[in-house]
Amino acid sequence: MWTSSRGEKKIEARRNELLQKGYELFTERNIESVTMRDVANAVGCGIASVYRYYKSKPVFVIAVATWVWSGEIQKNREKRPHPDLTAMTAEEIFSFFLESFIERYRSRPDLLRFNQFFNIYIRSAKISPEMLKPYQNMIEELKERFHVMYRNAESDRTIRTDEPEEEMFSTILHLMLAAVTRYAIGLVYIPENGFDAEKELEKQKEALLLRYRNGKQVKAETLGSTFCEKT
């Protein structure tokens, strides 16, 4: 049970507790079905205390998404082969970027499940671009890293740069995130003899590497052939 207290550290701890419980509830049940009172009950505080930190459910949902993805981005930063991206070739950065999606499938299927619910919620709740700014700012960090890769490619020529940077980033982000999410939530074709999800995701990665590695090209329409949505 929460008691009244002061101090920035305790305020931050309470915020994190709310975010963690909100994430757990949203992931287990889906965002639409969880109320702010459910969050308050899970934490052990009054509903007024929740609204003191987050003025509405949409604000809270966006805060949860920003918090959990920011944590994953930080973990990813710590795992990359070199702390300085400018010291890596464009192909090394690109390969690591693709692999990071597959790693999310291996280690955080819960996050991919949450992300699916989040995308549905922000559309159904008609969240405004202004309200989404904290989340978009977090995405900008990913774009900044991709920008370093693109600039490195312009000098080392290991990755093609004949496609606009923004288009390339959007294509890769959507293809890889859609693929790992479908496997994580089971929205895939299942052969009678089963299948190896990681093997198929690696094929998706290799197809994108082949597509963008300088000097090697494949038709874009073949990129989606490594996974099928269950009908």
Summary of the structure (lengths in Angstrom):
residues: 231
radius of gyration: 20.0
end to end distance: 46.6
largest distance: 63.5
contacts: 630
relative contact order: 0.10
helix: 71%
strand: 1%
